[in-house]
Amino acid sequence: MNPEDRLDKLECELSHIKRRYRRLLGGVLIIAVVAVVLIGKLLADSTQSIVIAEKVFTRDFALLDPQNNIRVILNSSEGGPALSLIDAQGQIRVKLGLTKGGPFLALIDAQGKNRAELSLTEGEPALALLDAQGKFRAILSLIEERSALALLDAQGKGHALLSVIEGKPEIYSKSTFKLVDPDGKTLSWAP
C-alpha cells in the first residue's frame, strides 16, 4: 500500500470517527437534557419526601394534606401537649390534650365552639355536652363515690339531677333524682 492510499484510508477512518463522535456527543447531550428536566420535575414535585431521623425535637409539628393545607398540629406549650385535627376549612374540629389537671378530648363545631368534652380531672372522669353558645347542657360525671347526670338550661341552671351514691352497704347506699324549675325550686325529689 502506497503512502497516498494509506493517507486516504486514514482520512476516511478519521471522518468516520468524527461522525461517531458527533452522534455520541448528541446522545450524551440529549441524555443530559432529559436528566436535567427529570431532576427539575422531581424537585418541583418534592411534596412527597422521605426523611428518616432517629429523633426530631420541636415544639410544633404540622401535617399537610396534598394541597399543602395544615390538617394536623401536634404541639407542646406551658399548658401541656395537644393534638389538633383540622377540617378542610381550616377549623380545629378535634382537640386531644394533656393539662396539669389531666387529659381531655374536645369535639368542636364548625363555628369553633366546644360541643362535647371528655376529661379526666384529678382522676375524676366527666363527659359534658355543650350547646351552640358553648354553655354546658348535660354533664355525666363520677366524683369520689358519686356518679351523677345533670341536665342544665341555657343559663347553666340545673333542672334535673340523677345521682347514685355508693358506699358500704351497712353504712349507706342511696340513689337520688331531683327535678328543679327555672327559679331553682325543687319540683320533685326521690331519694
C-alpha positions in Angstrom: 0.0 0.0 0.0 1.4 3.3 -1.1 1.6 6.3 1.2 -1.2 8.1 -0.7 -3.6 5.2 -0.3 -2.7 5.0 3.4 -3.4 8.7 3.8 -6.8 8.3 2.1 -7.6 5.4 4.3 -6.7 7.3 7.5 -8.7 10.3 6.3 -11.7 8.0 5.8 -11.3 6.5 9.2 -10.9 9.9 10.8 -14.1 11.1 9.1 -15.9 8.0 10.3 -14.6 8.6 13.9 -15.7 12.2 13.8 -19.2 11.2 12.7 -19.4 8.7 15.5 -18.1 11.2 18.0 -20.8 13.8 16.9 -23.5 11.1 17.3 -22.2 10.1 20.7 -21.9 13.8 21.8 -25.5 14.4 20.6 -26.8 11.4 22.5 -25.0 12.5 25.6 -26.5 16.0 25.2 -30.0 14.5 24.9 -29.5 12.3 27.9 -28.2 15.3 29.9 -31.2 17.5 28.9 -33.6 14.7 29.9 -31.8 14.2 33.2 -32.0 17.9 34.0 -35.7 18.0 33.1 -36.4 14.9 35.3 -34.4 16.3 38.2 -36.2 19.6 37.9 -39.6 17.8 37.9 -38.6 15.7 40.9 -37.5 18.8 42.8 -40.7 20.7 41.8 -42.8 17.7 42.9 -40.9 17.1 46.1 -44.0 17.4 48.2 -43.6 13.7 48.9 -40.2 13.5 50.5 -39.0 10.9 53.0 -36.8 11.9 55.9 -35.6 9.3 58.3 -34.4 10.5 61.6 -33.7 8.9 65.0 -35.1 11.9 66.9 -36.8 15.2 66.0 -37.0 18.0 68.6 -39.6 20.7 68.0 -42.4 22.5 69.9 -44.9 22.4 67.0 -45.3 19.8 64.3 -47.8 20.1 61.4 -49.0 17.6 58.8 -50.2 18.9 55.4 -52.8 17.5 53.0 -52.0 17.1 49.3 -53.0 20.8 48.8 -50.5 21.9 51.4 -53.2 22.9 53.9 -52.4 22.2 57.6 -54.7 19.3 58.7 -53.0 18.1 62.0 -51.0 20.0 64.6 -49.0 18.4 67.4 -47.7 21.0 69.8 -46.4 21.4 73.3 -47.0 24.6 75.4 -46.9 25.6 79.0 -50.4 24.2 79.4 -49.3 20.8 78.1 -49.1 18.8 74.8 -52.1 18.8 72.4 -53.1 17.2 69.1 -55.5 19.2 66.9 -57.3 17.8 63.9 -58.3 20.5 61.3 -61.1 20.3 58.7 -60.9 21.4 55.1 -62.0 24.9 56.0 -59.1 25.4 58.4 -61.1 25.0 61.6 -59.9 22.9 64.5 -62.6 20.2 65.0 -61.0 17.8 67.4 -58.5 18.5 70.2 -56.8 15.9 72.4 -54.6 17.3 75.1 -53.0 16.8 78.5 -53.1 19.7 81.0 -51.9 19.8 84.6 -55.3 18.7 85.7 -55.4 15.7 83.4 -56.2 14.5 79.8 -59.1 15.9 77.7 -60.8 15.4 74.4 -62.9 18.2 72.8 -65.2 17.9 69.8 -65.6 21.3 68.2 -68.3 22.5 65.8 -67.6 24.5 62.5 -68.0 27.8 64.4 -65.2 26.9 66.8 -67.4 26.1 69.9 -66.7 23.0 72.0 -69.8 20.8 71.7 -68.6 17.7 73.7 -65.8 17.4 76.2 -64.4 14.2 77.8 -62.0 14.8 80.6 -60.2 13.1 83.5 -59.5 15.9 86.0 -57.6 14.9 89.1 -58.6 11.3 88.4 -62.3 12.0 88.1 -63.9 11.3 84.7 -66.6 13.6 83.2 -68.4 13.9 79.9 -70.0 17.3 79.1 -72.3 18.2 76.2 -72.5 21.9 75.3 -74.9 23.9 73.2 -74.1 26.1 70.2 -73.2 29.0 72.5 -70.7 26.9 74.3 -72.7 26.5 77.5 -72.9 23.2 79.4 -76.3 21.5 78.9 -75.6 17.9 80.2 -72.8 16.6 82.4 -72.1 13.0 83.3 -69.5 12.6 86.0 -68.0 10.3 88.6 -66.7 12.2 91.6 -65.3 10.2 94.5 -68.0 7.6 95.2 -70.8 9.5 93.4 -71.9 9.1 89.8 -74.2 11.9 88.5 -76.0 13.1 85.5 -77.0 16.8 85.5 -79.2 18.4 82.8 -78.9 22.2 82.6 -80.8 25.0 80.8 -79.2 27.7 78.6 -78.4 29.8 81.6 -76.5 26.9 83.2 -79.1 26.2 85.9 -79.6 22.6 86.7 -83.2 21.2 86.2 -82.7 17.5 86.5 -80.1 15.6 88.6 -79.8 11.9 88.8 -77.1 10.6 91.1 -76.0 7.4 92.8 -74.1 7.4 96.0 -72.4 4.1 96.7 -70.8 3.1 100.0 -70.5 0.2 102.3 -73.9 -1.5 102.3 -74.1 -1.4 106.1 -73.5 2.3 106.1 -75.4 3.7 103.2 -76.4 3.1 99.6 -78.5 5.8 98.1 -79.8 7.0 94.7 -81.4 10.3 94.2 -83.4 12.0 91.4 -84.2 15.7 91.6 -86.2 18.0 89.2 -86.0 21.8 89.6 -88.0 24.6 88.0 -86.3 27.6 86.2 -86.2 29.5 89.5 -84.3 26.7 91.3 -87.3 25.5 93.3 -87.4 21.7 93.7 -90.3 20.1 91.8 -89.6 16.5 92.6 -87.1 14.7 94.8 -86.8 11.0 95.1 -84.2 9.6 97.5 
